[in-house]
Structures are given as C-alpha cells and as structure tokens.
C-alpha cells in the first residue's frame, strides 16, 4: 500500500526503480577518476600544515627562520601573517550564542587547544621539502592543564568560565512532569559510546588557484557543501562571492566529515592568493585521524517507565557529549539528534531528556554517518531488551506493542530546546518492516538457539527498530539544458561523495523528460558555477531535494520545448508530444536539437524532513573463552518510500552496515592524560574489511512513499548504520544470558567481552 506519491513517473520510461549500473563506475574502473591528488597546475606549490604537538598551551614563540633559509621553501604562514581578528569557522547549524562563542580559528594565534590544531602553513616546491621545513620550525608552547573529559577541572576557554557549551532539552507530552514515579515498572541504565571517526579511503585534499588579473580564486577539492563554503571563504578572504569558485572533484568517500569548512580551506586559499601561484595540500592518514573531525563520544543515561504489559509510559534521562576543543560548523548536530530521535519509531507519551555538550582538549567533533542516531539507538534498544527481560516479555512483542502505527502518521517527535526544533515522521507501517525482518532471518526457526552452546560457542539473536531522518531543507537547485545535439545536460547543486548521484539523477531526469538515458549527456555537480545557488549533500538529502528539483526543472523545460516547437510548427503547445528526440504533432515534427539551446533552472523547497524506517536482526556466536564474536547472519529491512535504483541503494546499505559493525566491534579513538591521540594510525585504529562480515542480507521496500516531495522518496544513506551497534549488542546479551551479561559500552571487542564474562563468572562463584 502507499500513503502518498505516484507509483510511476512518466508515460514512456521506467528508469526510476530499475537496477541501472552506475554510470560513474566506467571512468573509475578505467583509472580516469580525477581526485585532487591528480591535479597539476603550472607553477604549483605544495603545502604542509604544522600542527600543535600539545593539547593545551600558550604559544610563546614560532621561529620560522631556519625553515625559510631552506632552498625551495617559499613561505611559512602563521597567525602573524593574517589580518586580525583571525577568521573563525562559522557554525552551519545550531548557531546559538551559547555555541558560537566557541568557534574554531583558522589558525592558532596565542593558544593551542588540541593536538593537531594548525599553527603554521609551510609552502614549498615539493611536499617532502615542505615537511622537512616544518620540522625546522621552532615552536615553543607553555603547557596548560589538559581537559580530557567533563570531570576535569581545567578550562578550555578561561573567559567562558565553564566547559559546558550549552544544554539541549528534548520534550514531548508533559516532559518531566509526565514521568510516573509510581509506574509499575521503571529501570535506569547508563550507556557509553566511544569517540570514532569517518575514515574515507582517500584523505582530504585541496588545490587553490588565484588569478591575479581576474581577481578570482578557484578552490578544487570541494565536497558536500560547496556553496556554503564559498560564502564563508569569500567573507574570510574579503572577496565578492562571485569571485570565488569551488570545484568538486572525485572523492574516495565522505561519510559526513568530508567537505565541511576546515582551517585548511582558508589557509591553502590564503597562501595561493598571497604567493600568486597554485598551492596544493594533501592530508596524510595521521592528519586524517588526528585533525579531521571526530564523532560519537557520548554517555547516555535513560530511565523508562512502563505498564506491566510493557506499554511505555514515559522516558527521561540525560546525555553528555564531548565536542572537543571547539564547536565546528555542525559540531552540535549529533548532540541535537540524540535529543530529537531518542524515541526512534516508538510511541513515548512523555519525554524529558537533557543533552549536555562539553568542551575538551581533543579534536573537535562533526557529523559522521548517522550522527546522534547511532548513539540514541544503541542506548534505547539496549534498554528495551533489559526492560523486556525484567517484565518477562518477548523482546519482539515489547517492540511491536510500542511501535507507532500507520494510523498515527504523521507522528510528532520531541521538540528540542533552545532551538525550537520539532519534526514529525511522515508515513509508514513500522510493524511491517519488523515482521519482514524476523521472517528474513528465520527468527522463529532459530529461537531455540538463544543462549545455547554449540561447539563451545554461545548463540544469540538480536533485533532493533529505527527511523532515519533525511531530506533536509531548505531547498535545492537544478538546471536542465537542451543542447544542439538533442541531448540534455543536468546541472545540480547537490554534491557527489560516492553515493552514485550521477546515476540516480540521470534516471530521474530521463523519466521526467521522457527520453532514453543516453539522451542525458551528463550530470554536472559540485561546482559553484553550475547553478545560481546550491545546498549540497548531507543528511540523506540528495534524491529528496536534488531529485525533486530535477523533476520541477524538467516539467518547466518540457513546456518550454512545446512552446518553441509550436512556434516553429504553427500549432498550439498542448498538442506537441516529445517522442524519440523529436517534438511531434499530427502536422509534422522537428528534432529537439533544432530547438536548442533551451534551459530552465528551478528550485525545490521543503521544510519537512522524510523518515525512512526499518528493522535489523543479527545472529551471532560468542566464544566465552576469548570473547570473540562471529556474525553468522545479518538482515536489514528498510522502507525508503520510493526506490530510484535498487542496486545503488543496496550498496549504500551494505556499506553502512559494515561501517556500523566496525564501530560496534573495532573502532575507538583513545587519548592519554596529556591529550595525545594514541590511536593515530590504522595499525591502532582498526577498520573493518569486506571479509570480516560476509553474511549480510538487505531488503529494501517502497511501501509508504513520502507526502513531502513529488518523488515520494525518503533519505536512505544512513539507515544501514543506525541500528547496527544496538542489534549486535542485543544478540551478544542473548548469547550470554546465562551469566546475566548486559553490554553497556562500545566497542564490543574480545578483551571487553572476555572481561565481562570473567567478572560475571567470579560474581556467581562468590554469590
């Protein structure tokens, strides 16, 4: 059944919904991708960032003389070379005064606040020479007390007098007053999620080129939000916005972190303008782990109140997040998301949750696939299993009893203060995906294995449900051009970060224009010169917003084609049909190429988000002697409204699941007491590989389309990662139920699980 939206677009084509192979892949497989590292401009220089080796301290001296004496070193740029006040990185979201006072400067001036903060930019004729020169800079820093967490006494910003950035509050129903102190059942638990980071295959890179004659800057290496970054960069460089062009290149993954505004965006551009030569900077892996935004670190304490039959009455609690040393452009977004989606797809009459973001002397945080949602879902779904076990209820039935029904749609989420931020789930039947997931994994047939030991390993099954917010507004732009060869160029404000954007946008455009896909000459994205305004790719918005803009532009371009053809053919526009590259009516026809050039730019705007939803199930075994977990089977079912391309959707979901399993079992950024990152290489910060989790099954549905956009689509780039940690933790708890083990902290590494098992055994022996 469908709640909204058409089931098919166009009278002729049906590319939407077809498993079209990615059009991008041909150039990648032939080695013709163009990354920033591939770009070479005449006279190009190379930049290296000198980063603070200390987590907190006062800069007493930066001696650049020895570096500048080296042959081939062109410049060493410090804060002293940049006009005061030093530009700061603007907050893109949640920009309230509490938070904007902690914005990051593009370079450290008097003080450093985390290991990895830029202190100087060295520019030389080669990367190796720039690195050698950076080693010769004399940097004197007077150490200050390091704030490693919210319990430490020091201050990251002395003038603020506190490390608490703000307090966010999620409210639903009667809030705190609605929590029944005399409820038949209550349980309060605390959960911890470690600091992690997005780890794309290709680290960040930039190439800035200044044209002195035209007074124009071109910055290659943009991704995600080029138009926003152009506005900020132009302001920082005191240039008209029209004098700055950001160009997106191919990238080796994004996952939320890539493409936000970083200090290097300014520093590399500033250097190119100052020196009058192109400057390229390529991040190495250690820099990526140390200085690109981190994510996840949170402590979530929840208390649930239920009736004896498991019906949820209320939820309350508090969460504490670690923002690092500064509040980046979207640094507060994960904290806000924890507050807003703590309820997930479930019916909570009353919610009162405070989220307190704290500053520390660590790398600042940003968004990473499923920001805040991973933390919220892990905590809630773990608590649900505990509550069901206490009440003697089946875990599945506990969830089914509390899932929001289709009749309750649209269902409001908690409001988040001080942002005045609300939201509502748009459509869906949440129980449907739960039942389908149970069927796909064979839940009923495998139930007898719960907690059983077979061959020295304990079996366990886990289940979780979730919602995935997507389609963030406010709008997106598309420009369609009919060219003289009768083909169409599609220009969009959305960005490509590996998600197959060129393919799905070609499908949407071909159907909307009612032409074969080979009539789409290409999808051109990521350059600020392609359309008048764009908003980029984040929060699973590309198809919803960019795809809808293409629909709107296509409808207007078809009308323009009819009008132009009617003028030439001497008829009314209404009688014109567009068939096989020609404008046709009973009295004659004309090729589309003879009507060219024609173009239309259109915007699609919406303030209402979409909410995909689904369920994950996992079957694992645990070796009690080692704590080693094996994922025998993993199933994910998600209703995404309308599927544009099932092949790219499956790839996105499977990749997100593997990423989530890495976060659940392997990944943790660890700092010592001096604020030094101890997991600064991929030998220490472990990542999953394809062979680690071979048994993953994905089912994508399109039963309930979204009423909030003409495609009926919902965001689907993050659903695979949201429930992963929660579902495997629930499966592990089921496998180890004999010892009463309840995992409350990630990662679920063998040493941690082994210790939990040993502690449980010792407790039983002494009880």
Secondary structure, DSSP 8 states (H G I E B T S, - for coil): --SSS-S---SS---TTS----TTHHHHHTT----GGG---TT-EEEEEEE-SSSSEEEEEEE-HHHHTSTTEEEEE-GGGS-SS--B---SSS--HHHHTT--BSS-SSEE-STT-EEEEEEESSHHHHHHHHHT-EEEEEE-----STT----SSGGGT-SEEEEEEEEETTGGGGS-TT-SEEEEEEEEE--B----SS--EEEEEEETTTTEEEEEEE-S-HHHHHHHHHHHTT--GGGEEEEE---S--TTTTTS--HHHHHHHHHHHHHTS-EEEE--HHHHHHHS-BB--EEEEEEEEE-TT--EEEEEEEEEEEEESS--TTTTHHHHHHHHHTTTTB--S-EEEEEEEEE-SS--B---SSTTHHHHHHHHHHHHHHHHHHHT--HHHHHHHHB--GGG-SEE--EEETTTB--EE-S--HHHHHHHHHHHHTHHHHGGGTT-EETTEEEEEEEEEEEEEE---SEEEEEEEE-TTS-EEEEES---SSS-HHHHHHHHHHHHHTS-GGGEEEEEES-TTTSS----S-TT-IIIIIIHHHHHHHHHHHHHHHHHHHHHHTS-GGG-EEETTEEEETTEEEEGGGG--EEEEEEEE-S--EEEEEEEEEEEEEETTT--EEEEEEEEEEE-SS-S-HHHHHHHHHHHHHHHHHHHHT----B-TTS-BS--STTTS----GGGS--EEEEEE-SS--TTSTT-----SSHHHHTHHHHHHHHHHHHTGGGT----BS---HHHHHHHHHHHHHHHHH-
